[in-house]
Amino acid sequence: MAPKPVYPSHLLLLILFLATIPLSEQLEFSQSQTLLKVQQLLGYPSALSTLSSTTDFCNIEPTPYLTLVCYEDSLTQLHVVGNIGYTPLPPNFSSDTLFATLGTLSSLKVLSLVSLGLWGPLPESIAQLSSLEILNISSNHFNGAIPSQLSLLRNLQSVVLDDNSISGEIPNWVGSLQGLAVLSMKKNWLSGSLPTSLDALQTLRVLDLSSNQLSGEVPHLKNLANLQVLNLENNTFGPHFPSLPTKLVSLVLRNNSFRLSVPSGLSSFYLLQRLDLSLNGFVGPFPSSLLSLPSINYLDISSNKFTGMLFNNMSCNDDLHFVNLSSNLLKGEIPACLEPKTRVVLYARNCLSTKNQDQHPSDFCSNEALAVKIIPRQPKHKRTTGKTVIVSSMGGVVGVVLILGVVILVVSRVHKKQVVKIPSQSPSENVTSQLHKEDEVKTTTRSIMEHIIRRVPDKLAVEALTRSIKEHVMCRVKNKRVVRASTRSIIEHVSSVNTAKLLTDARYISQTMKMGASLPAYRTFALDELKEATNNFDASCFISEGPHGQIYKGVLSDGMQIAIRGLKMRKRHGPQTYMHHVEMISKLRHSHLVSALGHAFECNQDDSCVNRVFLIFEFVSNRSLRTCVSGSSGEKISWIQRIAATIGVVKGIQFLHTGIVPGLYSNNLKITDIFLDNSNNVKISSYNLPLSAANKRVISSGTSPGLKGNIQARIKGEDKNDVYDIGVILLEIILGRPIMFHNEVGTLKDLLHVSIKTDDIARRSIVDPAVHKECSDESLMTMMEICVRCLSDDLTERPSVEDILWNLHFAAQVQNSWKRDSSDHSYSPAPSSRDI
């Protein structure tokens, strides 16, 4: 039977059909061959068995043992994890050949080779990995000294060499790795003293050198302003306590040779969560203030020679779940705050007056050391106030004086600003403009004061507030310097994120990158996938249009709801140009941000230039923070929940500033862009997206500005723009009314300023009636003080984000203490939130 003829029309249809089939992302042939070569050099480990069954390496499903990440046709991440206790590879294995082969992967940024039996010295060929940012070769059998060629990898952000047999001293050139955030070399055979160049690593967040043979004095580390985790356990450092930055979250000095006293400055480490000083020879009085540090949850001072008296009425942090005071020279009695059964409290082998746990006789501690008496904290006397008389109507004269005082204050503010300005209008235009502005200010002020007067509880409060306003106005009119309300002097702090598990997964450079761990992995979306999720971008899925482009709601095939932002590109560039910005967006994953899930490019078919970039984010419900503090009474959240919400906002901003490099500043933060989920967890939905900013200027395809960008932003004071926005949000949270106009902010800030100096009743008169009875005086004062500082006209007087965070935690702590102390009080505080 003769074969059927193939007609040209049929062939054309076949070609067209094949052209419509989407092609998955494929590696370059040379890179695929490199992976197969690596598989051979590693002895065909089971973790890489998938490479033998497919050629589509970029789309291999990630597992705990193998993860490959591609961008376009290049491999950017390689994670291979073998079995725990993997025996060394055969004698013919060459680490030099392995790293030389990996060096051909020119775009490789993350390399993780864990528990694979690798052995031998770290080779010089490691320098060929020029793009490397994260290196993890832990749990292998590498030996010898750290090669100097590692210093050539200038983009390194994380170096993890744990659990090997690396020996020699830590080289002095380590200080040249200016972008380093994580340096972990625990469980090796390193010896000698630490290099002084460590103090130059300004971006360092984690330093773990535990379980080595290091010795000598710890060098000056106080300049490491971003250091959060320091672990020097199981070495012979000493005898002096090291000079450390105050931003530490975890400090472990266990089992060293420290022999002198602990500096009193340790009590100012307000972000410290874990402190372990055990198995040393520390002497002198035990600083009992460590028990009540605002963030402390783990404290171990066992097996030292601390002296002093403990008292029943000492204070403890509520979150403190483990305390070990054993084997010291302490006298007195166990503080009552340490007795709850939910805590682990160990105090044996002291001289305490308790029958529980083994104790020495009192003379033993007296003979061993001179007991230093610590004066117990005196209970704070509560201010008593007489009952106030509630009046049905306010005195007309008092009301007029109150309004007049604030009007004069605002007018003097406007007048002062106008005097400083250089006039650019004609005299007649100036007069007309000034009259218009004064009318506008008076109208705004009148509306503010009418709102406040309606909620003032009694005549005495109004008189006190009026008196304070008069004094404040007279100072302003006479051009006297207004003394800023006294606030606690707090040394600059950094991220208070929980870093207890920071080093459990070496794929991440910091704990902040794990804050979005519950989200699916960031990925590239197909344009057809987005069209299907939005019914081809149907109008019914349209949410809004803002500065970051049009926003659509979509539903993926697995049922997950997403938000899609479409950005039209003004300049015509290929996808490679946007690579740096997309990579930066992929890091925007945090529990207090509406986090990025992925991206998609819409390209022109003619020249492959990008027309639109779609950014995919998690979808959050439309329940804004403004609705929760300024809405109807049924929707309003409690005082403690407001503090928790503000803490969440500040943590989100802190991540944008310090959780990624370079940081994102001037985020134009608004209370209407902050949303709460069903658990009252805060998420910031709008911030300074890198791609949005880049769309306003010509995009450079060069290297990242890196650390330089962060320093320049700090110099320009861009971080203080966000601080001002936080102040505006605090203002609305305290007053419970929406702030619609910018000129309201100055008036309300001055109102807060003068109310701080008045008595408690007058101060509460301006607070949201929904919460003014449930907030403690100290908590309210702290919130007002930090709010006024945030709104300072002088950038240098505005607090840092870390300073704000500490004050908010302090406000929450004193609020919870007040709640316990006044359980029989008529006020009923709201339940605490998980952010506190």
HUCORSUL-V544237 format. One record per residue. N is the residue number from 0. OMEGA is omega in radians with two decimals (NA if undefined). Layout:
N_OMEGA, N_OMEGA
//
This chain:
0_-3.09, 1_3.11, 2_3.14, 3_-3.14, 4_3.08, 5_-3.10, 6_3.13, 7_-3.13, 8_3.11, 9_3.12, 10_3.12, 11_3.12, 12_3.11, 13_3.12, 14_3.13, 15_3.13, 16_3.13, 17_-3.13, 18_-3.11, 19_-3.14, 20_-3.12, 21_3.13, 22_3.11, 23_-3.13, 24_-3.08, 25_3.06, 26_2.95, 27_-3.09, 28_-3.11, 29_-3.14, 30_3.06, 31_3.11, 32_3.11, 33_3.12, 34_3.12, 35_3.08, 36_3.10, 37_3.10, 38_3.13, 39_-3.11, 40_-3.14, 41_3.09, 42_3.11, 43_3.13, 44_-3.11, 45_-3.13, 46_-3.10, 47_-3.10, 48_-3.13, 49_-3.11, 50_-3.12, 51_-3.05, 52_3.14, 53_3.02, 54_-3.13, 55_-2.99, 56_-3.06, 57_-3.09, 58_3.04, 59_-3.13, 60_-3.13, 61_3.06, 62_3.08, 63_-3.06, 64_-3.12, 65_3.03, 66_3.06, 67_3.10, 68_-3.12, 69_2.93, 70_-3.00, 71_-3.06, 72_-3.10, 73_3.09, 74_-3.12, 75_3.14, 76_3.09, 77_3.11, 78_3.09, 79_-3.12, 80_3.11, 81_-3.13, 82_3.11, 83_-3.13, 84_-3.11, 85_-3.13, 86_-3.12, 87_3.10, 88_-3.07, 89_-3.11, 90_-3.13, 91_3.09, 92_3.13, 93_3.11, 94_3.12, 95_3.11, 96_-3.14, 97_-3.08, 98_3.05, 99_3.09, 100_3.12, 101_-3.13, 102_3.10, 103_3.07, 104_-2.94, 105_-3.10, 106_-3.07, 107_-3.11, 108_-3.12, 109_3.12, 110_-3.14, 111_3.12, 112_-2.96, 113_3.05, 114_-3.12, 115_3.11, 116_3.14, 117_-3.12, 118_-3.12, 119_3.10, 120_3.03, 121_-2.98, 122_3.08, 123_-3.11, 124_3.09, 125_3.14, 126_-3.12, 127_3.12, 128_-2.94, 129_-3.11, 130_-2.98, 131_3.09, 132_-3.11, 133_3.13, 134_3.10, 135_3.11, 136_-3.07, 137_3.07, 138_3.04, 139_-3.09, 140_3.10, 141_3.12, 142_3.14, 143_-3.08, 144_3.07, 145_-3.05, 146_3.14, 147_-3.13, 148_3.11, 149_3.14, 150_-3.14, 151_-3.13, 152_-2.99, 153_-3.11, 154_-3.07, 155_3.05, 156_-3.11, 157_3.09, 158_-3.13, 159_-3.11, 160_-3.01, 161_2.93, 162_3.00, 163_3.09, 164_-3.12, 165_-3.05, 166_-3.12, 167_-3.12, 168_3.01, 169_-3.02, 170_-3.12, 171_-3.11, 172_3.14, 173_3.12, 174_3.14, 175_3.13, 176_-2.93, 177_3.13, 178_-3.01, 179_3.11, 180_-3.13, 181_3.03, 182_-3.09, 183_-3.14, 184_-3.11, 185_3.10, 186_3.02, 187_3.13, 188_3.13, 189_-3.09, 190_-3.14, 191_-3.12, 192_3.14, 193_3.12, 194_3.12, 195_-3.12, 196_3.09, 197_-3.10, 198_-3.13, 199_-3.08, 200_-3.02, 201_-3.12, 202_-3.04, 203_3.12, 204_-3.10, 205_3.06, 206_-3.11, 207_3.14, 208_-3.06, 209_3.06, 210_2.99, 211_3.09, 212_-3.13, 213_-3.05, 214_3.09, 215_3.14, 216_3.04, 217_-3.11, 218_3.14, 219_-3.12, 220_-3.02, 221_-3.12, 222_3.12, 223_-2.96, 224_-3.09, 225_-3.09, 226_-3.13, 227_-3.08, 228_3.06, 229_-3.13, 230_3.14, 231_-3.07, 232_3.03, 233_2.97, 234_3.07, 235_3.10, 236_3.06, 237_0.06, 238_-3.04, 239_3.05, 240_-3.05, 241_3.05, 242_-2.93, 243_3.04, 244_-3.04, 245_-3.09, 246_-3.09, 247_3.05, 248_3.12, 249_3.13, 250_-3.13, 251_3.10, 252_-3.05, 253_3.00, 254_3.02, 255_-3.09, 256_3.08, 257_-2.99, 258_-3.06, 259_-3.05, 260_3.09, 261_-3.12, 262_3.14, 263_-3.13, 264_3.12, 265_3.13, 266_3.12, 267_3.11, 268_-2.95, 269_3.13, 270_-3.04, 271_3.11, 272_-3.09, 273_3.12, 274_-3.14, 275_3.12, 276_-2.99, 277_3.05, 278_2.99, 279_3.10, 280_-3.13, 281_3.14, 282_3.10, 283_-3.07, 284_3.08, 285_3.12, 286_-3.07, 287_3.12, 288_3.11, 289_3.14, 290_-3.05, 291_3.05, 292_-2.99, 293_-3.04, 294_-2.99, 295_3.03, 296_3.13, 297_-3.11, 298_3.12, 299_3.10, 300_-3.03, 301_3.06, 302_2.98, 303_3.10, 304_3.09, 305_3.13, 306_3.05, 307_-3.10, 308_2.99, 309_-3.10, 310_-3.07, 311_-3.03, 312_3.06, 313_-3.11, 314_3.08, 315_3.03, 316_-3.12, 317_-3.08, 318_-3.10, 319_-3.06, 320_3.10, 321_3.10, 322_3.09, 323_3.13, 324_-2.99, 325_3.00, 326_2.99, 327_-3.11, 328_-3.06, 329_3.09, 330_3.08, 331_-3.09, 332_-3.13, 333_3.10, 334_-3.11, 335_-3.10, 336_3.13, 337_-3.01, 338_-3.12, 339_-3.05, 340_-3.12, 341_-3.13, 342_2.95, 343_-3.08, 344_3.14, 345_-3.10, 346_-3.13, 347_3.07, 348_2.90, 349_3.08, 350_-3.08, 351_-3.12, 352_3.12, 353_3.12, 354_3.14, 355_-3.13, 356_-3.02, 357_-3.12, 358_3.01, 359_2.99, 360_-3.05, 361_-3.10, 362_-3.12, 363_-3.13, 364_3.12, 365_-3.14, 366_-3.11, 367_-3.10, 368_3.10, 369_-3.13, 370_3.12, 371_-3.10, 372_3.09, 373_-3.11, 374_-3.12, 375_3.12, 376_3.12, 377_3.11, 378_-3.11, 379_3.12, 380_3.14, 381_3.10, 382_3.10, 383_3.13, 384_3.10, 385_3.12, 386_3.14, 387_-3.13, 388_3.13, 389_-3.14, 390_-3.06, 391_3.13, 392_-3.10, 393_3.11, 394_-3.09, 395_-3.09, 396_-3.13, 397_3.13, 398_-3.13, 399_3.14, 400_-3.14, 401_-3.14, 402_-3.11, 403_-3.14, 404_-3.12, 405_3.09, 406_3.12, 407_-3.14, 408_-3.12, 409_-3.14, 410_3.12, 411_3.07, 412_-3.14, 413_-3.13, 414_-3.13, 415_3.14, 416_-3.10, 417_3.11, 418_-3.12, 419_-3.10, 420_3.04, 421_-3.07, 422_3.12, 423_-3.12, 424_3.05, 425_-3.12, 426_-3.13, 427_3.12, 428_3.12, 429_-3.12, 430_-3.13, 431_-3.14, 432_-3.11, 433_3.11, 434_-3.14, 435_-3.13, 436_-3.13, 437_3.10, 438_-3.13, 439_3.14, 440_-3.14, 441_3.13, 442_3.13, 443_-3.13, 444_-3.14, 445_-3.13, 446_3.11, 447_-3.06, 448_3.07, 449_3.12, 450_-3.10, 451_-3.08, 452_-3.12, 453_-3.08, 454_-3.13, 455_-2.97, 456_-3.09, 457_-3.05, 458_-3.13, 459_3.13, 460_3.13, 461_-3.13, 462_3.14, 463_-3.14, 464_3.13, 465_-3.14, 466_3.13, 467_-3.14, 468_3.12, 469_-3.12, 470_3.14, 471_-3.13, 472_-3.12, 473_3.10, 474_-3.13, 475_-3.10, 476_-3.13, 477_3.12, 478_3.06, 479_-3.14, 480_3.12, 481_-3.12, 482_-3.12, 483_-3.14, 484_-3.09, 485_3.09, 486_-3.13, 487_3.13, 488_-3.08, 489_3.04, 490_-3.10, 491_3.12, 492_3.07, 493_-2.98, 494_3.07, 495_3.13, 496_-3.11, 497_-3.10, 498_-3.10, 499_-3.13, 500_-2.98, 501_-3.01, 502_-3.10, 503_3.11, 504_-3.03, 505_3.08, 506_-3.06, 507_-3.09, 508_3.09, 509_-3.14, 510_3.14, 511_3.12, 512_3.11, 513_-3.06, 514_3.10, 515_-3.02, 516_-3.13, 517_-3.14, 518_3.04, 519_-3.10, 520_3.07, 521_-3.08, 522_3.03, 523_3.12, 524_2.99, 525_-3.12, 526_3.11, 527_3.12, 528_3.12, 529_3.11, 530_3.12, 531_-3.11, 532_-3.08, 533_-3.08, 534_-3.12, 535_3.11, 536_-3.14, 537_-3.11, 538_-3.14, 539_3.13, 540_-3.11, 541_3.14, 542_-3.09, 543_3.04, 544_-3.09, 545_-3.11, 546_3.14, 547_3.07, 548_3.14, 549_-3.10, 550_3.11, 551_3.00, 552_3.14, 553_3.10, 554_-3.14, 555_-3.09, 556_3.12, 557_3.10, 558_-3.12, 559_3.10, 560_-3.11, 561_3.00, 562_-3.06, 563_3.09, 564_3.14, 565_-3.12, 566_3.04, 567_-3.10, 568_-3.13, 569_3.14, 570_-3.12, 571_3.13, 572_3.06, 573_-3.12, 574_-3.08, 575_-3.12, 576_-3.07, 577_-3.02, 578_-3.10, 579_-3.10, 580_3.12, 581_3.11, 582_3.12, 583_3.11, 584_-3.13, 585_3.13, 586_-3.09, 587_-3.10, 588_-3.04, 589_-3.07, 590_-3.14, 591_3.01, 592_2.88, 593_-2.86, 594_-3.13, 595_3.12, 596_-3.12, 597_-3.12, 598_3.04, 599_3.10, 600_2.95, 601_-3.00, 602_3.05, 603_-3.08, 604_-3.08, 605_-3.05, 606_3.11, 607_3.07, 608_-3.09, 609_3.05, 610_-3.12, 611_3.02, 612_3.09, 613_3.09, 614_-3.07, 615_-3.11, 616_3.01, 617_-3.11, 618_3.10, 619_-3.12, 620_-3.05, 621_3.11, 622_-2.98, 623_3.10, 624_3.10, 625_3.12, 626_-3.07, 627_3.13, 628_-3.09, 629_-3.12, 630_3.14, 631_-3.02, 632_-3.13, 633_-3.10, 634_-3.00, 635_3.11, 636_-3.06, 637_-3.13, 638_-3.12, 639_3.09, 640_3.08, 641_3.09, 642_3.14, 643_3.12, 644_3.13, 645_3.07, 646_3.10, 647_3.12, 648_-3.10, 649_3.08, 650_3.09, 651_3.11, 652_3.12, 653_3.09, 654_3.13, 655_-3.14, 656_-2.94, 657_-3.08, 658_3.09, 659_-3.14, 660_-0.07, 661_-3.12, 662_3.11, 663_-3.08, 664_3.14, 665_-3.02, 666_3.09, 667_-3.04, 668_3.12, 669_-3.11, 670_3.12, 671_3.11, 672_3.13, 673_-3.05, 674_3.11, 675_3.08, 676_-3.07, 677_3.10, 678_-3.10, 679_3.04, 680_-3.03, 681_3.03, 682_3.09, 683_-3.01, 684_-3.09, 685_3.13, 686_-2.96, 687_-3.13, 688_-3.13, 689_-3.08, 690_3.11, 691_3.12, 692_-3.11, 693_-3.11, 694_-3.13, 695_-3.13, 696_3.10, 697_-3.07, 698_3.08, 699_3.11, 700_-3.13, 701_-3.06, 702_3.14, 703_3.07, 704_3.03, 705_-3.06, 706_-3.11, 707_3.13, 708_3.13, 709_-3.11, 710_-3.14, 711_3.13, 712_3.11, 713_-3.13, 714_-3.14, 715_-3.14, 716_-3.11, 717_3.11, 718_-3.13, 719_3.00, 720_3.09, 721_3.10, 722_3.10, 723_-3.14, 724_3.07, 725_3.10, 726_3.12, 727_3.11, 728_3.08, 729_3.14, 730_-3.13, 731_3.13, 732_-3.13, 733_-3.04, 734_3.12, 735_3.10, 736_-3.13, 737_3.08, 738_-2.99, 739_-3.05, 740_-3.09, 741_-3.08, 742_3.02, 743_-3.00, 744_-3.12, 745_3.14, 746_-3.09, 747_3.08, 748_3.11, 749_3.11, 750_3.08, 751_-3.10, 752_-3.11, 753_-3.12, 754_3.10, 755_-3.07, 756_-3.13, 757_3.11, 758_-3.03, 759_-3.09, 760_3.14, 761_-3.14, 762_-3.13, 763_-3.08, 764_-3.13, 765_-3.12, 766_3.09, 767_-3.13, 768_-3.11, 769_-3.07, 770_-2.96, 771_3.11, 772_-3.01, 773_-3.14, 774_3.09, 775_-3.09, 776_-3.11, 777_3.10, 778_3.13, 779_3.12, 780_-3.14, 781_3.13, 782_-3.14, 783_-3.09, 784_-3.12, 785_3.08, 786_3.14, 787_3.12, 788_3.13, 789_-3.06, 790_-3.14, 791_3.09, 792_-3.14, 793_-3.11, 794_-3.07, 795_3.14, 796_3.10, 797_-3.11, 798_3.03, 799_3.09, 800_-3.13, 801_3.09, 802_3.10, 803_-3.08, 804_3.12, 805_3.13, 806_3.12, 807_3.08, 808_3.11, 809_3.11, 810_3.13, 811_-3.11, 812_-3.13, 813_3.08, 814_3.12, 815_3.10, 816_3.13, 817_3.13, 818_3.14, 819_-3.08, 820_-3.08, 821_-3.12, 822_3.11, 823_3.14, 824_-3.12, 825_3.12, 826_-3.10, 827_3.14, 828_-3.14, 829_3.12, 830_-3.12, 831_-3.14, 832_-3.09, 833_-3.14, 834_-3.04, 835_NA
//
